Amino acid sequence: MIFFKKILLIALLLAAQSLFAAGMEKILTGPESELCQSKKSADDDVSNYIDCLHKEESKVDKTMKGAFDRALATAQSDEWLLPNVDYENSHSDIVKQNKEAFISNQKSWQKESMQFCELATSRISASAPLHPALLLKCRINMKKRRVEELNYFSVE
């Protein structure tokens, strides 16, 4: 029975890759997926693979929070705002506006990225055993891309 589950999981993973357009495959694959695959033992089922992806997503969440906090601090700093004629000091309206805009933008991004991943994985049924794994992989990759975007705000 264990052998059958392993064969089924491999077949599902291979089939899922061919279900998506070549460009979409990039958002549904990555090193986290490979890492979780390599940690599997012969008697593992899809739930252990999904648990591993959840742990990897948590790591990316921490990285994204750190990048967001640094970007927010930068957008309110002297290094960022000195050339701005509306900036006088840390109590200027532009500092408050930047903070509000950054927080609002992050909330919007979170909502939009979730919707994007739901759409990106909608080609297979949400009740399919592999769907949660594909959704997690998409979320991980979207968050990694967001970290790259937030890192653009570092002033050096």
Secondary structure, DSSP 8 states (H G I E B T S, - for coil): -HHHHHHHHHHHHHHHHHHS-HHHHHHT--HHHHHHHHT--TT--HHHHHHHHHHHHHHHHHHHHHHHHHHHHHHTSHHHHTT-TT-SSTTSHHHHHHHHHHHHHHHHHHHHHHHHHHHHTTTS-TTSTTHHHHHHHHHHHHHHHHHHHHHTT---
